[in-house]
Amino acid sequence: MTQLPLLTKRQVASVLAVSGKTVDNYCAAGKLSYIRIPAGKRFDQLELERFLASRKSVSHHEEA
């Protein structure tokens, strides 16, 4: 099993198109998991994909 490189908070913020503070808020609320290392928070790419999948909404609008 190949381990993907961990992402920084800045990289996660870029992927989510939010600020670093918003990433911190997601972490504090338990919505986004992270790994704490001496240099700060790091994020698993697969966990980020799961987070994104859990946030998807389905539109029930019919196309005209």
DSSP file (Angstrom, degrees, kcal/mol; ACC not computed):
  #  RESIDUE AA STRUCTURE BP1 BP2  ACC     N-H-->O    O-->H-N    N-H-->O    O-->H-N    TCO  KAPPA ALPHA  PHI   PSI    X-CA   Y-CA   Z-CA
    1    1 A M              0   0    0      0, 0.0     2,-0.4     0, 0.0     0, 0.0   0.000 360.0 360.0 360.0 125.1    0.0    0.0    0.0
    2    2 A T        -     0   0    0      1,-0.0     2,-0.5     0, 0.0     0, 0.0  -0.729 360.0-139.4 -89.6 130.2    1.5    3.3   -1.1
    3    3 A Q        -     0   0    0     -2,-0.4     3,-0.1     3,-0.0    -1,-0.0  -0.777  15.6-136.5 -89.1 125.0    1.1    6.2    1.3
    4    4 A L        -     0   0    0     -2,-0.5    41,-0.1     1,-0.1    42,-0.1  -0.489  34.1 -92.9 -74.8 150.2    0.3    9.5   -0.4
    5    5 A P        -     0   0    0      0, 0.0    40,-0.4     0, 0.0     2,-0.1  -0.313  44.4-108.8 -61.8 147.0    2.2   12.6    0.9
    6    6 A L        -     0   0    0     38,-0.1     2,-0.3    -3,-0.1    38,-0.2  -0.480  31.4-128.2 -75.5 149.3    0.5   14.6    3.6
    7    7 A L  E     -A   43   0A   0     36,-3.2    36,-2.5    -2,-0.1     2,-0.1  -0.703  13.4-127.5 -98.5 149.6   -0.9   18.0    2.8
    8    8 A T  E  >  -A   42   0A   0     -2,-0.3     4,-2.3    34,-0.2     5,-0.2  -0.426  30.3-106.1 -83.9 167.3   -0.3   21.2    4.6
    9    9 A K  H  > S+     0   0    0     32,-0.5     4,-2.8     1,-0.2     5,-0.2   0.895 122.5  54.3 -60.6 -39.8   -3.1   23.5    5.9
   10   10 A R  H  > S+     0   0    0      2,-0.2     4,-2.0     1,-0.2    -1,-0.2   0.904 108.4  48.5 -62.0 -41.8   -2.3   25.9    3.0
   11   11 A Q  H  > S+     0   0    0      2,-0.2     4,-2.4     1,-0.2    -1,-0.2   0.912 112.3  48.4 -65.3 -42.3   -2.7   23.1    0.4
   12   12 A V  H  X S+     0   0    0     -4,-2.3     4,-2.6     1,-0.2     5,-0.2   0.925 109.9  52.1 -63.7 -44.0   -6.0   22.0    2.0
   13   13 A A  H  X>S+     0   0    0     -4,-2.8     5,-2.3     1,-0.2     4,-1.0   0.897 110.2  49.7 -58.5 -40.3   -7.3   25.6    2.0
   14   14 A S  H  <5S+     0   0    0     -4,-2.0     3,-0.4     2,-0.2    -1,-0.2   0.923 110.6  48.6 -65.4 -45.0   -6.4   25.9   -1.6
   15   15 A V  H  <5S+     0   0    0     -4,-2.4    -2,-0.2     1,-0.2    -1,-0.2   0.908 118.4  40.3 -60.9 -41.8   -8.2   22.6   -2.5
   16   16 A L  H  <5S-     0   0    0     -4,-2.6    -1,-0.2    -5,-0.2    -2,-0.2   0.567 105.9-128.8 -84.4  -8.6  -11.3   23.7   -0.6
   17   17 A A  T  <5S+     0   0    0     -4,-1.0     2,-0.3    -3,-0.4    -3,-0.2   0.917  70.7 113.3  57.7  46.3  -11.1   27.3   -1.8
   18   18 A V  S   <S-     0   0    0     -5,-2.3    -1,-0.2    -6,-0.1    -2,-0.1  -0.802  70.9 -89.2-133.3 175.3  -11.3   28.6    1.8
   19   19 A S     >  -     0   0    0     -2,-0.3     4,-1.7    -3,-0.1     5,-0.1  -0.394  35.0-111.1 -82.7 164.8   -9.0   30.4    4.2
   20   20 A G  H  > S+     0   0    0      1,-0.2     4,-2.3     2,-0.2     5,-0.1   0.851 119.8  58.7 -61.4 -34.5   -6.6   28.7    6.6
   21   21 A K  H  > S+     0   0    0      2,-0.2     4,-2.3     1,-0.2    -1,-0.2   0.878 103.2  51.7 -62.7 -38.7   -8.8   30.0    9.4
   22   22 A T  H  > S+     0   0    0      2,-0.2     4,-2.5     1,-0.2    -1,-0.2   0.898 107.8  51.8 -65.8 -39.7  -11.7   28.1    7.9
   23   23 A V  H  X S+     0   0    0     -4,-1.7     4,-2.2     2,-0.2    -2,-0.2   0.932 109.9  49.8 -60.2 -44.7   -9.6   24.9    7.8
   24   24 A D  H  X S+     0   0    0     -4,-2.3     4,-2.8     1,-0.2    -2,-0.2   0.900 109.7  51.4 -59.0 -41.3   -8.8   25.5   11.5
   25   25 A N  H  X S+     0   0    0     -4,-2.3     4,-2.0     2,-0.2     6,-0.2   0.905 108.3  50.8 -64.0 -41.9  -12.5   25.9   12.2
   26   26 A Y  H  <>S+     0   0    0     -4,-2.5     5,-2.3     2,-0.2     6,-1.2   0.903 112.7  47.5 -60.6 -40.8  -13.3   22.6   10.4
   27   27 A C  H ><5S+     0   0    0     -4,-2.2     3,-1.4     4,-0.2    -2,-0.2   0.934 111.0  49.8 -65.8 -46.7  -10.6   20.9   12.5
   28   28 A A  H 3<5S+     0   0    0     -4,-2.8    -1,-0.2     1,-0.3    -2,-0.2   0.832 110.7  50.7 -62.2 -33.0  -11.9   22.4   15.8
   29   29 A A  T 3<5S-     0   0    0     -4,-2.0    -1,-0.3    -5,-0.2    -2,-0.2   0.502 115.3-116.7 -83.4  -4.0  -15.4   21.3   15.0
   30   30 A G  T < 5S+     0   0    0     -3,-1.4    -3,-0.2    -4,-0.3    -2,-0.1   0.634  84.6 117.1  79.2  12.9  -14.3   17.8   14.3
   31   31 A K  S   <S+     0   0    0     -5,-2.3     2,-0.4    -6,-0.2    -4,-0.2   0.765  74.9  38.4 -82.5 -26.6  -15.4   18.0   10.6
   32   32 A L  S    S-     0   0    0     -6,-1.2    -2,-0.2    -9,-0.1    -1,-0.2  -0.986  78.8-143.2-131.2 121.5  -11.9   17.6    9.2
   33   33 A S        +     0   0    0     -2,-0.4     2,-0.3    -3,-0.1    11,-0.2  -0.506  23.7 174.9 -85.3 154.4   -9.3   15.2   10.7
   34   34 A Y        -     0   0    0     -2,-0.2     2,-0.5     9,-0.1     9,-0.2  -0.939  30.1-120.8-149.5 168.3   -5.6   16.0   10.8
   35   35 A I  E     -B   42   0A   0      7,-3.2     7,-2.3    -2,-0.3     2,-0.6  -0.972  26.0-140.0-115.5 128.2   -2.3   14.7   12.1
   36   36 A R  E     +B   41   0A   0     -2,-0.5     5,-0.2     5,-0.2    -2,-0.0  -0.790  28.5 167.1 -93.5 126.5   -0.4   17.0   14.4
   37   37 A I  E >   -B   40   0A   0      3,-2.7     3,-2.3    -2,-0.6    -2,-0.0  -0.835  53.2 -95.4-125.5 167.1    3.4   17.1   13.9
   38   38 A P  T 3  S+     0   0    0      0, 0.0     3,-0.1     0, 0.0    -2,-0.0   0.821 125.3  54.1 -54.9 -30.8    5.9   19.6   15.4
   39   39 A A  T 3  S-     0   0    0      1,-0.3     2,-0.3     0, 0.0    -3,-0.0   0.540 122.9 -95.0 -81.8  -5.5    5.7   21.7   12.2
   40   40 A G  E <   - B   0  37A   0     -3,-2.3    -3,-2.7   -32,-0.0    -1,-0.3  -0.904  68.0 -13.5 130.2-158.6    1.9   22.0   12.5
   41   41 A K  E     - B   0  36A   0     -2,-0.3   -32,-0.5    -5,-0.2     2,-0.3  -0.579  51.8-170.7 -83.7 142.8   -1.1   20.2   11.1
   42   42 A R  E     -AB   8  35A   0     -7,-2.3    -7,-3.2    -2,-0.2     2,-0.4  -0.970  10.1-145.5-130.9 150.6   -0.9   17.8    8.2
   43   43 A F  E     -A    7   0A   0    -36,-2.5   -36,-3.2    -2,-0.3     2,-0.4  -0.944  12.1-127.8-124.9 134.9   -3.8   16.3    6.3
   44   44 A D     >  -     0   0    0     -2,-0.4     4,-2.1   -11,-0.2     5,-0.2  -0.641  17.6-139.6 -78.0 131.1   -4.2   12.8    4.7
   45   45 A Q  H  > S+     0   0    0    -40,-0.4     4,-2.2    -2,-0.4     5,-0.1   0.869 102.0  52.1 -62.0 -38.5   -5.3   13.1    1.1
   46   46 A L  H  > S+     0   0    0      2,-0.2     4,-2.0     1,-0.2    -1,-0.2   0.891 109.0  50.3 -66.8 -37.9   -7.8   10.2    1.4
   47   47 A E  H  > S+     0   0    0      2,-0.2     4,-2.4     1,-0.2    -1,-0.2   0.884 109.1  52.2 -65.1 -37.6   -9.4   11.8    4.4
   48   48 A L  H  X S+     0   0    0     -4,-2.1     4,-2.5     2,-0.2    -2,-0.2   0.906 108.2  51.0 -64.4 -40.9   -9.7   15.1    2.5
   49   49 A E  H  X S+     0   0    0     -4,-2.2     4,-2.5     2,-0.2    -2,-0.2   0.893 110.2  49.6 -62.6 -39.7  -11.4   13.2   -0.3
   50   50 A R  H  X S+     0   0    0     -4,-2.0     4,-2.2     2,-0.2    -2,-0.2   0.909 109.7  51.7 -64.7 -41.6  -13.8   11.6    2.2
   51   51 A F  H  X S+     0   0    0     -4,-2.4     4,-0.8     1,-0.2    -2,-0.2   0.932 111.4  46.7 -59.3 -46.7  -14.5   15.1    3.7
   52   52 A L  H >< S+     0   0    0     -4,-2.5     3,-0.8     1,-0.2     4,-0.5   0.911 110.9  51.8 -63.1 -42.8  -15.3   16.4    0.2
   53   53 A A  H >< S+     0   0    0     -4,-2.5     3,-0.9     1,-0.3    -1,-0.2   0.867 106.9  53.8 -62.1 -36.4  -17.5   13.5   -0.6
   54   54 A S  H 3< S+     0   0    0     -4,-2.2    -1,-0.3     1,-0.2    -2,-0.2   0.700 106.4  53.8 -72.1 -17.6  -19.5   14.0    2.6
   55   55 A R  T << S+     0   0    0     -3,-0.8    -1,-0.2    -4,-0.8    -2,-0.2   0.489  81.3 116.3 -94.5  -5.1  -20.1   17.6    1.6
   56   56 A K    <   -     0   0    0     -3,-0.9     2,-0.4    -4,-0.5    -3,-0.0  -0.369  48.2-160.2 -66.7 141.7  -21.6   16.9   -1.8
   57   57 A S        -     0   0    0     -2,-0.1     2,-0.5     2,-0.0    -2,-0.1  -0.914  11.2-134.2-119.7 152.3  -25.2   17.8   -2.3
   58   58 A V        -     0   0    0     -2,-0.4     2,-0.4     2,-0.0    -2,-0.0  -0.914  15.0-141.8-108.7 125.9  -27.5   16.5   -5.0
   59   59 A S        -     0   0    0     -2,-0.5    -2,-0.0     1,-0.1     0, 0.0  -0.702  10.2-167.2 -86.9 135.3  -29.7   18.9   -6.9
   60   60 A H        +     0   0    0     -2,-0.4     2,-0.3     2,-0.1    -1,-0.1   0.129  45.0 127.6-106.5  18.5  -33.2   17.8   -7.7
   61   61 A H        -     0   0    0      1,-0.0     2,-0.3     0, 0.0    -2,-0.1  -0.570  56.8-131.1 -76.8 136.9  -33.9   20.6  -10.2
   62   62 A E        -     0   0    0     -2,-0.3     2,-0.2     1,-0.0    -2,-0.1  -0.676  21.0-117.1 -86.7 142.5  -35.1   19.4  -13.6
   63   63 A E              0   0    0     -2,-0.3    -1,-0.0     1,-0.1     0, 0.0  -0.574 360.0 360.0 -77.8 141.9  -33.4   20.8  -16.6
   64   64 A A              0   0    0     -2,-0.2    -1,-0.1     0, 0.0    -2,-0.0   0.445 360.0 360.0 -85.2 360.0  -35.6   22.8  -18.9
